[in-house]
């Protein structure tokens, strides 16, 4: 998978914070809280995929936003996933297609950009960061995931924290977090890249961490 490592690095797992920081380590929680000025931090691990759909079916989780995946097809026990989504009070799905098995349960469908339209970075399983450059603009009203998230954050009153206009800004902010209060404690440290200009980011060649 071209971004298998990248998704984990930025906190895409239920049991990790961004930058490979430990969700149950008080020092790591404090570092992320301070860096992002985020006073409300999780007090424990979140729900993994199977547990999440159990919680949706039981009514414990009433809102789910599904991005970049089609769980009705990809998850085990399709019947349970369908039951859970049919019971959920609000299902939001961001996808690049007009219709699929999961979109059938969406209360809100958000058109997202596809692989040939995305602009950002991916990190593969050997820790190699590569620039992903779109070759086509997103069609119609489709937007990049980060743009959708920024718009929703703005509507929720968090616009100042999500005022990004280019993926380079997001990358540099994240790179800064990897080095924040690190002092060589964690291998993942991209802080030498946190001051990249937009032009430098656009011209970034593949590189492997640790540098």
Backbone as CSV, one residue per row, in Angstrom:
resi,resn,N_x,N_y,N_z,CA_x,CA_y,CA_z,C_x,C_y,C_z
1,UNK,0.840,-1.184,0.000,0.000,0.000,0.000,0.878,1.238,0.000
2,UNK,0.629,2.184,-0.903,1.527,3.319,-1.039,1.547,4.237,0.178
3,UNK,0.499,4.213,0.995,0.480,5.097,2.160,0.204,4.325,3.448
4,UNK,0.611,3.053,3.477,0.367,2.232,4.668,1.020,2.844,5.901
5,UNK,2.263,3.265,5.769,2.966,3.871,6.898,2.456,5.277,7.169
6,UNK,2.164,6.016,6.109,1.735,7.404,6.267,0.492,7.543,7.110
7,UNK,-0.474,6.669,6.898,-1.702,6.734,7.678,-1.465,6.502,9.152
8,UNK,-0.519,5.621,9.465,-0.195,5.351,10.864,0.577,6.519,11.474
9,UNK,1.484,7.096,10.704,2.296,8.208,11.204,1.437,9.362,11.703
10,UNK,0.389,9.658,10.985,-0.404,10.845,11.316,-1.533,10.550,12.301
11,UNK,-1.540,9.360,12.883,-2.523,9.050,13.916,-3.780,8.391,13.403
12,UNK,-3.671,7.688,12.283,-4.838,7.056,11.684,-5.230,5.730,12.307
13,UNK,-4.723,5.431,13.485,-5.114,4.224,14.218,-5.806,4.633,15.516
14,UNK,-6.662,3.770,16.015,-7.440,4.102,17.214,-6.607,4.088,18.486
15,UNK,-5.401,3.524,18.416,-4.592,3.393,19.630,-3.311,4.215,19.586
16,UNK,-3.248,5.229,18.703,-2.047,6.049,18.594,-2.412,7.509,18.402
17,UNK,-1.521,8.379,18.872,-1.596,9.788,18.527,-0.772,10.022,17.270
18,UNK,-0.889,11.194,16.699,-0.074,11.534,15.532,1.404,11.519,15.899
19,UNK,2.247,11.363,14.892,3.705,11.387,15.046,4.225,10.216,15.876
20,UNK,3.527,9.077,15.780,3.935,7.868,16.504,3.988,8.081,18.007
21,UNK,3.156,8.959,18.524,3.125,9.165,19.968,2.064,8.265,20.593
22,UNK,2.350,7.868,21.826,1.555,6.862,22.531,0.344,7.506,23.203
23,UNK,-0.818,6.995,22.892,-2.066,7.522,23.434,-2.199,7.312,24.938
24,UNK,-1.367,6.446,25.504,-1.443,6.186,26.944,-0.191,6.669,27.679
25,UNK,0.610,7.497,26.997,1.812,8.075,27.599,1.517,9.531,27.967
26,UNK,1.491,9.872,29.257,1.145,11.241,29.669,2.030,12.312,29.027
27,UNK,3.326,12.023,28.843,4.222,13.000,28.220,3.825,13.249,26.769
28,UNK,3.479,12.195,26.054,3.080,12.337,24.657,1.751,13.084,24.548
29,UNK,0.814,12.745,25.420,-0.478,13.435,25.407,-0.272,14.924,25.658
30,UNK,0.587,15.255,26.620,0.866,16.653,26.945,1.519,17.378,25.772
31,UNK,2.428,16.685,25.075,3.115,17.304,23.939,2.136,17.657,22.828
32,UNK,1.268,16.715,22.479,0.286,16.976,21.420,-0.698,18.052,21.863
33,UNK,-1.121,17.984,23.101,-2.067,18.965,23.653,-1.490,20.375,23.576
34,UNK,-0.216,20.512,23.920,0.431,21.824,23.909,0.692,22.300,22.489
35,UNK,1.227,21.420,21.658,1.589,21.810,20.287,0.373,22.297,19.513
36,UNK,-0.725,21.594,19.640,-1.929,21.933,18.878,-2.941,22.751,19.692
37,UNK,-2.541,23.147,20.909,-3.443,23.931,21.756,-4.817,23.263,21.799
38,UNK,-4.787,21.975,22.118,-6.003,21.157,22.123,-6.330,20.770,23.564
39,UNK,-7.151,21.553,24.254,-7.397,21.285,25.674,-8.131,19.978,25.951
40,UNK,-8.918,19.506,24.988,-9.672,18.265,25.195,-8.969,17.132,24.447
41,UNK,-8.372,16.229,25.184,-7.651,15.107,24.598,-8.328,13.798,25.010
42,UNK,-8.243,12.762,24.163,-8.836,11.467,24.534,-8.170,10.897,25.775
43,UNK,-8.946,10.217,26.577,-8.427,9.645,27.819,-8.049,8.171,27.665
44,UNK,-8.213,7.643,26.470,-7.873,6.245,26.227,-8.016,5.926,24.756
45,UNK,-7.787,4.684,24.414,-7.859,4.262,23.026,-9.275,4.404,22.487
46,UNK,-9.346,4.674,21.192,-10.633,4.734,20.524,-11.092,3.348,20.106
47,UNK,-12.171,3.304,19.352,-12.732,2.031,18.894,-12.089,1.612,17.579
48,UNK,-11.597,0.389,17.520,-11.102,-0.159,16.266,-12.294,-0.535,15.394
49,UNK,-12.028,-0.885,14.142,-13.103,-0.990,13.149,-14.248,-1.910,13.572
50,UNK,-13.929,-3.134,13.971,-14.991,-4.076,14.345,-15.742,-3.563,15.570
51,UNK,-14.994,-3.058,16.560,-15.622,-2.526,17.771,-16.503,-1.322,17.453
52,UNK,-16.067,-0.520,16.487,-16.843,0.660,16.105,-18.225,0.269,15.594
53,UNK,-18.274,-0.736,14.729,-19.575,-1.129,14.184,-20.440,-1.833,15.229
54,UNK,-19.807,-2.494,16.194,-20.570,-3.029,17.328,-21.223,-1.883,18.102
55,UNK,-20.438,-0.806,18.303,-20.946,0.340,19.062,-22.033,1.086,18.296
56,UNK,-21.902,1.145,16.975,-22.949,1.784,16.170,-24.239,0.979,16.265
57,UNK,-24.107,-0.347,16.143,-25.302,-1.199,16.175,-26.007,-1.125,17.528
58,UNK,-25.230,-0.996,18.598,-25.827,-0.944,19.938,-26.404,0.427,20.267
59,UNK,-26.103,1.423,19.432,-26.608,2.772,19.677,-25.671,3.654,20.465
60,UNK,-24.507,3.124,20.855,-23.543,3.919,21.610,-22.940,5.013,20.735
61,UNK,-22.658,4.701,19.485,-22.158,5.682,18.512,-23.309,6.049,17.590
62,UNK,-23.591,7.336,17.491,-24.753,7.789,16.726,-24.377,8.575,15.479
63,UNK,-23.085,8.855,15.312,-22.613,9.601,14.142,-21.342,8.940,13.636
64,UNK,-21.254,8.709,12.343,-20.031,8.156,11.766,-19.754,8.851,10.441
65,UNK,-18.487,9.190,10.241,-18.045,9.816,8.989,-17.052,8.849,8.354
66,UNK,-17.398,8.316,7.214,-16.596,7.293,6.537,-15.866,7.933,5.365
67,UNK,-14.536,7.815,5.361,-13.721,8.418,4.308,-12.765,7.376,3.742
68,UNK,-12.678,7.302,2.435,-11.656,6.488,1.793,-11.811,4.994,1.966
69,UNK,-13.001,4.531,2.291,-13.205,3.093,2.447,-14.673,2.753,2.224
70,UNK,-14.922,1.492,1.930,-16.275,1.004,1.660,-16.534,-0.169,2.608
71,UNK,-16.828,0.106,3.893,-16.853,-0.956,4.903,-17.911,-2.026,4.686
72,UNK,-18.989,-1.722,3.986,-19.994,-2.757,3.724,-19.377,-3.897,2.916
73,UNK,-18.387,-3.569,2.085,-17.698,-4.573,1.272,-16.440,-5.088,1.967
74,UNK,-15.676,-4.193,2.591,-14.351,-4.567,3.092,-14.353,-5.155,4.501
75,UNK,-15.369,-4.874,5.300,-15.400,-5.378,6.674,-15.944,-6.803,6.723
76,UNK,-15.529,-7.584,7.735,-16.160,-8.896,7.933,-17.593,-8.716,8.419
77,UNK,-18.414,-9.727,8.233,-19.801,-9.724,8.702,-20.589,-8.569,8.085
78,UNK,-20.740,-8.642,6.780,-21.435,-7.588,6.039,-22.819,-7.297,6.620
79,UNK,-23.523,-8.338,7.006,-24.872,-8.148,7.527,-24.899,-7.242,8.740
80,UNK,-23.928,-7.436,9.631,-23.885,-6.601,10.825,-23.564,-5.154,10.475
81,UNK,-22.627,-4.949,9.541,-22.268,-3.589,9.127,-23.491,-2.882,8.549
82,UNK,-24.247,-3.593,7.734,-25.451,-2.996,7.146,-26.491,-2.685,8.221
83,UNK,-26.659,-3.583,9.177,-27.606,-3.319,10.271,-27.183,-2.089,11.066
84,UNK,-25.885,-2.015,11.340,-25.371,-0.891,12.126,-25.603,0.433,11.409
85,UNK,-25.244,0.484,10.124,-25.400,1.732,9.377,-26.867,2.115,9.226
86,UNK,-27.727,1.126,9.093,-29.156,1.422,8.942,-29.748,1.989,10.229
87,UNK,-29.127,1.687,11.378,-29.611,2.185,12.670,-28.975,3.517,13.064
88,UNK,-27.863,3.857,12.447,-27.096,5.037,12.863,-27.876,6.323,12.570
89,UNK,-27.877,7.240,13.525,-28.624,8.489,13.366,-28.100,9.339,12.214
90,UNK,-26.778,9.343,12.021,-26.197,10.159,10.952,-24.985,9.457,10.356
91,UNK,-25.048,9.174,9.073,-23.943,8.552,8.339,-23.500,9.517,7.250
92,UNK,-22.252,9.956,7.334,-21.655,10.816,6.314,-20.610,9.990,5.579
93,UNK,-20.634,10.030,4.262,-19.678,9.256,3.461,-19.008,10.182,2.453
94,UNK,-17.679,10.244,2.504,-16.893,10.933,1.480,-16.387,9.878,0.508
95,UNK,-16.692,10.041,-0.768,-16.256,9.030,-1.733,-16.100,9.658,-3.108
96,UNK,-15.443,8.915,-3.990,-15.163,9.429,-5.332,-16.149,8.901,-6.360
97,UNK,-17.083,8.052,-5.927,-18.076,7.491,-6.845,-19.467,7.966,-6.436
98,UNK,-20.393,7.852,-7.367,-21.757,8.317,-7.106,-22.550,7.322,-6.272
99,UNK,-22.225,6.034,-6.423,-23.000,5.015,-5.721,-22.123,3.812,-5.404
100,UNK,-22.245,3.300,-4.190,-21.638,2.012,-3.828,-22.390,1.454,-2.620
101,UNK,-21.946,0.334,-2.115,-22.682,-0.367,-1.061,-22.825,0.461,0.213
102,UNK,-21.783,1.224,0.557,-21.837,2.032,1.771,-22.617,3.319,1.554
103,UNK,-22.473,3.921,0.387,-23.216,5.151,0.091,-24.725,4.938,0.154
104,UNK,-25.165,3.705,-0.009,-26.598,3.415,0.096,-27.162,3.779,1.470
105,UNK,-26.283,3.872,2.473,-26.729,4.164,3.839,-26.403,5.600,4.258
106,UNK,-25.859,6.388,3.348,-25.425,7.743,3.698,-26.598,8.713,3.790
107,UNK,-26.625,9.483,4.869,-27.548,10.610,4.963,-26.968,11.813,4.220
108,UNK,-25.634,11.914,4.254,-24.926,12.981,3.539,-23.788,12.346,2.757
109,UNK,-23.716,12.626,1.458,-22.621,12.136,0.609,-21.781,13.329,0.165
110,UNK,-20.484,13.241,0.389,-19.572,14.328,0.039,-18.651,13.866,-1.083
111,UNK,-18.636,14.569,-2.220,-17.780,14.164,-3.341,-16.316,14.494,-3.072
112,UNK,-15.468,13.480,-3.104,-14.047,13.646,-2.797,-13.205,13.484,-4.059
113,UNK,-11.927,13.822,-3.951,-11.018,13.701,-5.093,-10.431,12.296,-5.157
114,UNK,-10.143,11.832,-6.378,-9.581,10.510,-6.600,-8.067,10.536,-6.657
115,UNK,-7.470,9.358,-6.848,-6.005,9.245,-6.793,-5.320,10.127,-7.820
116,UNK,-5.913,10.298,-8.990,-5.268,11.091,-10.041,-5.464,12.586,-9.838
117,UNK,-6.223,12.946,-8.808,-6.510,14.353,-8.528,-5.892,14.824,-7.211
118,UNK,-5.468,13.895,-6.376,-4.957,14.247,-5.044,-3.585,14.909,-5.117
119,UNK,-3.312,15.736,-4.124,-2.033,16.435,-4.026,-1.585,16.364,-2.575
120,UNK,-0.427,15.758,-2.319,0.051,15.641,-0.945,1.282,14.763,-0.891
121,UNK,1.422,13.991,0.170,2.522,13.034,0.285,1.963,11.680,0.705
122,UNK,2.692,10.639,0.368,2.402,9.295,0.859,3.695,8.733,1.442
123,UNK,3.569,7.846,2.424,4.735,7.202,3.031,4.514,5.704,2.989
124,UNK,5.405,4.985,2.315,5.201,3.541,2.171,5.794,2.783,3.359
125,UNK,5.733,1.464,3.299,6.108,0.638,4.450,7.602,0.649,4.743
126,UNK,8.421,1.180,3.841,9.849,1.306,4.144,10.188,2.728,4.604
127,UNK,9.158,3.491,5.008,9.306,4.834,5.562,9.764,5.849,4.512
128,UNK,9.437,5.612,3.262,9.846,6.535,2.206,8.698,7.487,1.873
129,UNK,8.967,8.778,2.050,7.978,9.818,1.775,8.089,10.236,0.316
130,UNK,6.977,10.230,-0.387,6.952,10.637,-1.797,5.849,11.664,-2.006
131,UNK,6.133,12.628,-2.855,5.112,13.607,-3.223,4.108,12.963,-4.164
132,UNK,2.850,13.196,-3.896,1.772,12.766,-4.784,1.237,14.012,-5.470
133,UNK,1.352,14.024,-6.786,0.946,15.207,-7.545,-0.226,14.852,-8.450
134,UNK,-1.298,15.593,-8.332,-2.463,15.342,-9.158,-2.191,15.674,-10.617
135,UNK,-2.791,14.896,-11.498,-2.641,15.175,-12.928,-3.922,15.765,-13.512
136,UNK,-4.989,15.743,-12.720,-6.272,16.296,-13.147,-6.881,17.083,-11.989
137,UNK,-7.660,18.116,-12.274,-8.373,18.804,-11.193,-9.577,17.974,-10.756
138,UNK,-9.984,18.082,-9.497,-11.194,17.368,-9.068,-12.393,17.826,-9.895
139,UNK,-13.230,16.909,-10.352,-14.359,17.288,-11.209,-15.524,17.874,-10.415
140,UNK,-16.287,18.713,-11.051,-17.513,19.232,-10.454,-17.285,19.856,-9.094
141,UNK,-18.067,19.433,-8.116,-17.961,19.986,-6.761,-17.081,19.135,-5.851
142,UNK,-16.367,18.172,-6.420,-15.480,17.320,-5.617,-14.351,18.147,-5.009
143,UNK,-13.955,17.770,-3.799,-12.876,18.471,-3.108,-11.941,17.453,-2.466
144,UNK,-10.724,17.919,-2.169,-9.777,17.064,-1.455,-10.286,16.840,-0.028
145,UNK,-9.914,15.714,0.567,-10.352,15.408,1.931,-9.992,16.533,2.898
146,UNK,-8.768,17.068,2.769,-8.344,18.109,3.707,-9.189,19.369,3.549
147,UNK,-9.619,19.665,2.329,-10.469,20.831,2.122,-11.841,20.627,2.763
148,UNK,-12.366,19.415,2.624,-13.667,19.102,3.233,-13.575,19.232,4.753
149,UNK,-12.522,18.677,5.333,-12.348,18.744,6.784,-12.205,20.185,7.260
150,UNK,-11.467,20.988,6.505,-11.288,22.392,6.882,-12.614,23.145,6.841
151,UNK,-13.429,22.870,5.837,-14.730,23.539,5.738,-15.638,23.158,6.904
152,UNK,-15.677,21.876,7.220,-16.510,21.424,8.337,-15.998,22.018,9.650
153,UNK,-14.675,22.023,9.841,-14.096,22.609,11.054,-14.468,24.082,11.169
154,UNK,-14.450,24.786,10.045,-14.830,26.191,10.060,-16.268,26.388,10.495
155,UNK,-17.161,25.541,9.991,-18.580,25.628,10.362,-18.789,25.322,11.847
156,UNK,-17.878,24.531,12.415,-17.989,24.165,13.830,-17.309,25.176,14.750
157,UNK,-16.717,26.227,14.163,-16.083,27.261,14.964,-14.596,27.088,15.172
158,UNK,-13.976,26.172,14.424,-12.539,25.928,14.571,-11.756,26.396,13.341
159,UNK,-12.274,27.397,12.659,-11.663,27.860,11.422,-10.222,28.308,11.567
160,UNK,-9.890,28.947,12.698,-8.522,29.440,12.894,-7.518,28.304,12.912
161,UNK,-7.904,27.178,13.439,-6.991,26.035,13.536,-6.932,25.237,12.240
162,UNK,-7.869,25.488,11.333,-7.933,24.735,10.078,-7.995,25.689,8.884
163,UNK,-7.161,26.724,8.919,-7.188,27.732,7.856,-6.163,27.450,6.758
164,UNK,-5.981,26.185,6.441,-5.001,25.791,5.428,-5.524,26.106,4.029
165,UNK,-4.610,26.523,3.174,-4.962,26.781,1.777,-4.152,25.922,0.811
166,UNK,-3.181,25.184,1.327,-2.332,24.339,0.478,-1.827,23.160,1.310
167,UNK,-1.691,21.973,0.714,-1.223,20.808,1.486,0.159,20.990,2.095
168,UNK,0.975,21.871,1.534,2.306,22.100,2.103,2.208,22.635,3.527
169,UNK,1.188,23.448,3.801,1.018,24.005,5.145,0.697,22.904,6.154
170,UNK,-0.109,21.955,5.740,-0.469,20.836,6.618,0.759,19.973,6.880
171,UNK,1.517,19.699,5.823,2.715,18.872,5.959,3.709,19.522,6.912
172,UNK,3.943,20.817,6.752,4.936,21.499,7.585,4.506,21.538,9.049
173,UNK,3.217,21.738,9.291,2.730,21.736,10.673,2.918,20.355,11.297
174,UNK,2.610,19.325,10.523,2.782,17.960,11.018,4.263,17.643,11.241
175,UNK,5.121,18.065,10.305,6.562,17.826,10.454,7.073,18.454,11.741
176,UNK,6.554,19.637,12.072,6.947,20.278,13.322,6.547,19.461,14.538
177,UNK,5.371,18.844,14.486,4.915,18.018,15.607,5.833,16.825,15.833
178,UNK,6.337,16.226,14.762,7.187,15.036,14.921,8.464,15.349,15.696
179,UNK,8.913,16.603,15.626,10.126,16.979,16.347,9.875,17.666,17.673
180,UNK,8.608,17.952,17.969,8.270,18.709,19.174,8.525,17.864,20.424
181,UNK,9.328,18.406,21.342,9.694,17.706,22.583,10.190,16.290,22.293
182,UNK,10.903,16.135,21.190,11.381,14.811,20.789,12.748,14.530,21.395
183,UNK,13.722,15.394,21.117,15.072,15.245,21.664,15.653,13.851,21.444
184,UNK,15.389,13.299,20.256,15.938,11.996,19.918,15.219,10.818,20.537
185,UNK,14.085,11.059,21.206,13.363,9.967,21.870,12.598,9.098,20.881
186,UNK,12.176,9.700,19.767,11.383,8.964,18.780,12.096,9.010,17.432
187,UNK,12.111,7.877,16.729,12.783,7.829,15.432,12.135,8.751,14.411
188,UNK,10.824,8.844,14.467,10.113,9.679,13.510,10.310,11.146,13.872
189,UNK,11.148,11.826,13.099,11.404,13.251,13.305,11.603,13.898,11.937
190,UNK,10.549,14.527,11.461,10.591,15.199,10.161,10.782,16.697,10.317
191,UNK,11.151,17.148,11.515,11.221,18.579,11.782,12.172,19.353,10.865
192,UNK,13.227,18.723,10.280,14.027,19.484,9.313,13.217,19.969,8.104
193,UNK,12.027,19.398,7.904,11.205,19.774,6.749,10.105,20.770,7.111
194,UNK,10.041,21.194,8.366,8.898,21.999,8.793,8.903,23.419,8.232
195,UNK,10.027,23.866,7.697,10.100,25.226,7.163,10.095,25.247,5.634
196,UNK,9.712,24.139,5.005,9.684,24.100,3.540,8.745,25.166,2.985
197,UNK,9.193,25.833,1.937,8.302,26.743,1.220,7.371,25.914,0.340
198,UNK,6.349,26.552,-0.197,5.439,25.831,-1.085,6.191,25.288,-2.292
199,UNK,7.128,26.081,-2.822,7.908,25.641,-3.982,8.799,24.457,-3.617
200,UNK,9.433,24.507,-2.447,10.285,23.395,-2.011,9.459,22.132,-1.790
201,UNK,8.287,22.292,-1.223,7.397,21.154,-1.017,6.988,20.553,-2.352
202,UNK,6.634,21.403,-3.295,6.215,20.912,-4.612,7.337,20.155,-5.314
203,UNK,8.579,20.534,-5.040,9.718,19.884,-5.680,10.348,18.781,-4.853
204,UNK,9.697,18.383,-3.771,10.263,17.390,-2.858,10.507,16.059,-3.569
205,UNK,11.733,15.553,-3.441,12.077,14.239,-3.985,11.845,13.179,-2.914
206,UNK,11.618,11.921,-3.308,11.406,10.865,-2.310,12.565,10.784,-1.319
207,UNK,12.244,10.649,-0.047,13.276,10.527,0.981,12.767,9.621,2.093
208,UNK,13.725,8.973,2.744,13.394,7.967,3.753,13.791,8.469,5.135
209,UNK,12.891,8.337,6.099,13.260,8.676,7.466,13.644,7.395,8.219
210,UNK,14.488,7.480,9.275,15.124,8.703,9.785,16.175,9.227,8.823
211,UNK,16.302,10.552,8.784,17.228,11.185,7.835,18.669,10.928,8.252
